[in-house]
Amino acid sequence: MVRDGEVVQVDPGVEVVAKKKTQTVARSWILMDCTGEGEVLDVDKYAIMHRVHIHARDLRILDPLLSYPSTILGREKAIVLNLEHIKAIITAEEVSLSLSFSPVNTVLLRDPTDENVIPVVEELHRRLPPVNVIRQGQVNIKEYPGGQNDMEASVEDESPFEFRALEVALEAICSFLAARTTELESAAYPALDDLTSKISSRNLDRVRKLKSAMTRLTARVQKVRDELEQLLDDDDDMADLYLSRKLAGASSPVSGSGAANWFSASPTIGSKISRASRASVATLFVDENDVEELEMLLEAYFMQIDGTFNRLTTVRDKVDFFFSVCLLIVGSL
């Protein structure tokens, strides 16, 4: 019996390689629950659709083999998040980071050991507080991954789980794009200095490559910026991202025993009950149009990505100007 990939001797001097069986593309997910712990799952798209109650068209947005613009979508029980390499499904109780081990797309490879994914997973682990911190108000500091300062910050953070997870993703993508911008800035100014001091084919080609890289990066930054701007302009879209509030609205009234059970099972709401009366908690869910908390969160990262966009635009304009002038000089010789 011949093994897959084994070399078989048929005749002297003739080698035949056994054909490998066709393998299906594996699809894995890193599941981060409300305790901040992660678990790698190997499941198909139908299991994911059933688990988080989203349609196939929403799941396609997270396919690394397909090209979709940056998107933040609010669904009935989930937030579908596509921000560059960060592709996630966030629910009121857990966040799933999509990973693809397909060898044809190494840029969007979502291997947990990938340098672009590791910081996101670590930050989710740090920022999503353990359940016993919320429910009991205490935790073993040695067992908490951020030390005493992070533990205290997590106890004080009363934001819904979905907003804490969303903030980690926004912070990661904004920092990632800002870092890429800084790299191009650092390379652009010396290249312009060299070009203005000596116009040569080598220097022109160097600036031309930087110009192309800036154009591509500007488009990527603008997609994230535009998505945040569109969200901020639509209160209904922002309201759709309040998963905990929608979940509470679908439950029994606050005064009922059913709601009490749900609140006690929810680390976010449970922490609020420990700090406020039931009447105050009920008020949280009366005004479904109140999006101030999310608006402040999105506004902060919109300003950050807008600043990155402005930096890129400034540098790109300078590069375009000097490059065009140098081309005119070369053409006039």
N, C-alpha and C positions, 0 to 999 in steps of 0.2 A: 504493500500500500504506500502510495506516495504522499508525503506531507506537502502542504501548501508552501510554495516557494523553494522546494527542495530540488537540487540539480540531479537529474537522472541520466545515467550513462546508457545510451541506446546502442551505439556502435563506437568503435574506437575513433576518437577524434571528433565525435559528434555529441554535443550537449544539448539537452532539452530542459527548459525550466518549466516546472509545473505551474499552471496558471492559478493565481490566488483567487479565492472566492470573493465575490463582490460583497463589500461590507457597507452596511448602512451607516449614515452619518450619526454619530452619537450626539445626544442632546442632554446636557446636564444643567442643573440649577444649584446655586448655593442658597440655601434657605436660612434666613436670619429671622428668628422669632423674637417675641417681646422680651426675652431674657438677654438678648444680645448674642446668643450662641448660634453657631452656624453648622449646617449639615449639608453635605453634597448629595443630591438626589439625581438618579438617572431615570427620567420619565419621558413619555412621549407627549406631543402637543395636546392630545385629547385629555390626558390626565391633568395637564395644567389648566386647560380651558374649563374643565369640570371643577377643579379645585378653587379657582379664583373667579369663576363666572364671567369670563370674557369671550368675545367672539373670535373666530379664526382671523378675521381681518385685523383685529387688534394685536394678535400674536405675531402676525406677519411683520408688523412694525419693528419687532425685536429680532427679526431674522438677520444675522450678520451678512448673509449672502445677498440680501436685497438692500437697495439704497433708499432710505427714507430720511427726510429732514428731521431736525430735532423736534421732539414732540412731547408734550405733557397732557395726557388725556385723563379726564375723570369719568369713571364708570360707576355703576351702581354699588359695587363692592370692592373696587380696586382702582388704583392709579397706574396707568401704563406710561412708563417713562423711557424715552429714547433720547439720550444725550451723548452723542459721540460713542465712545466705548462703553459708557454706562447705560446698560439696557436692563430695566428692572420692572417688576410688578410689585406694587406696594398695596397691602391690604391694611385694615385697621389693626391687625394683630401680627402680621409678618411681612417681610419683604423678600422677594425672590430675585436674585441676580442671574440673568441668563448667561449661560456659558456655551460656547460652541467649540468643539475640538476638531472641526473640519480643517484639513490641511490646506484648502484652497484659499482660505481667508485668514492670514496670519495677523493682519492689522486689528481685526475685531476678535481675535482669539481671546476667549474669556477664561483661560486657565487661571485657577486661583493663585498660581505662582507668577503670573504675568505682572510686570512692574506697574502697569496702569490699574490693575484690579486689586492688588494687595492693599494699597492705602485705603481704598473704599471699604473693603471688608473689615480692615482693622478699625477704621473710624466708626463703622456701624456697630462693631462689637464694643467699642468704647462708649458710644453715645446713647445706645439703647440700654437703659438701666435694668439691672436684674429685678426680677419680680419681688424678691424679698425686701429690696430697698424700698419699693413703693408700698407694699402691703404691710410690712412690719416696721419700716422706718429705720432698719438697721441692716448691716452687712459686715462681713469680715473684710476689713480693708486689705489684708494680704491677698485675698482671693479676688478682689476687684481689679480689673485690668488697668485702671487709670490712677490708682492711689487715692488718697483722701480727698484731694481737690476735685477730681473727676466724680468721685462718689457723691460729694456734697452738691456738685452742680447737677448731677442726675436727679437727686432727690428734689431739688428746687425746680427742675424743669417740668412744668405741668402741661407742656404742649402735647397734643395727641401724638400717638405713635407714628401715624402717617406723615406728620409734619416734621418730626425728628428725622425720619428716614429720608424724606424729601430734601431737607436741608443738607444732610450729608452728601447727597448726590449733587446738589447745586453747588455746594462749596467745592467739591472735588472737581467738577467740570470747569468752574470758573478759575480755580487755581491752576488747573492743567493748561487751559488756553492762555492764561496770563504768563505762565512759564514759557510756553512756546513763543509768545510775543516778545518776551525779554531776550530769548535766544536770538531771534531774528534782528532785534534792535542792536544787540551786541555785535552781530556780524555785519549789519548794514552800514553803520557809520564808518568803521575802518575801511570797508570796501569803497565807499564814496570818496573818502580821503585819498585812497590809492588811485582811484579813477580820475579825480580832478588834478592830481599831481602828475599823472602820466596816463594818457589815453592810449591803451593798447588792447589788442584782441583778447588777451588773457583777462585784463581787468573788466572789459566790457562783458565778457561771458560770465564772469563772476557776479557782476551786478545784475545781469539778465536772469540768472538762476535765482538770486535773492528776490527779484521782482516777481517772478512766477510763484515762488514760495509764499510771499506776502499776499498775493492775490488769492491763493487757495486758502490760506489761514483766515484772511478777512471774511471770505464767504462762510467758513465754518463758524466763526465768532458771530457773524451777523444772523445766522440761523438760530443760534441759541438766544441771542438778544431779541430777535423778532418774536420768538415763541413766548418769552417772558412778557414782552410788551403786549402781545395779544391777550394773554391771560389777565394782565392788570387792567386791560380795557373792558373786560367782560365779567361782571359780578356773578353771573350765572355759571360761567365756567369755573370760577374760583369756588363757588358754593359746591360744585360737584366734587371737589377734592376733599371736602369735609366728610370723610368716611365714618369716623366715630359718631358724628352727629346724625348722619343718615341711619346708621345702625341703631342708635338710641331711639330715633323716631319710629323705626320699624318694630321696636320692642313694646312692652306694656308701658302704661303711664308710669311716671317717676314714682308715684306714691304706691304703686302696686308691688307685690312681692316678686313678680317676674323681673321688673326693672332692677329691684334690689339685688337679685341674683346675678343679673348681667353686669351691674356696676361692680359687684364684688369680684367678678371674674376678669374685669378689665383693669389692668394696672394703671392706665391713665385716669379713668374716671374714679377708680377706687382711691387714688391719691387725692383727688379733688374733694371727694366726700369727707375724707379725714380732715380737710381744712375748711369746709364750708357746710352750711345747712343744706337739707334736701331742697329747700325752696330756691337756694342759690343755684344748685345744680340744675333744677328744672328750668331756671331762667336761661341757662346756657343753650337750651335746645328749643326755646320758644321762637327766637328770631332766626329763621333759616337764611335770611338775607345778610346777616352780619358776617362779613368776611375780613374784618379789620386785621385779625391776627395773621392770616395768610397773606394779606396785602402787604403788611409790613415786612414779612419774610421775603416775598417775591421782589419787593421794591429794593431791598438791600442788595440782593444779588443782581438785579437789573442794573443798578448803579455801578456795580463792580464790573459786569460784563460790558456795559456801555463805556466805561473808562478804558477797558482793554481795546474795545473797538476804535475809540478815538485815538489811542496811542498808535494802533496799527495804521489807521488812516493817515495820520501825520507823517509817519515814517515812509509809508508807501508813496505819498505825494512828493516827498523830497527825492526819493529814489527815482520816481517817474520823471521828475523835472530834470535832475542831473543827467539821467540816462538819455533823455531826449536831446538835451543840449549837446552832449558829447557825440551823439549820432549826427547831429547837424554839423558839428565841427569836422567830423571824419568825412562826411559827405561833401563838404566844401573844399577839401584838400585835393 
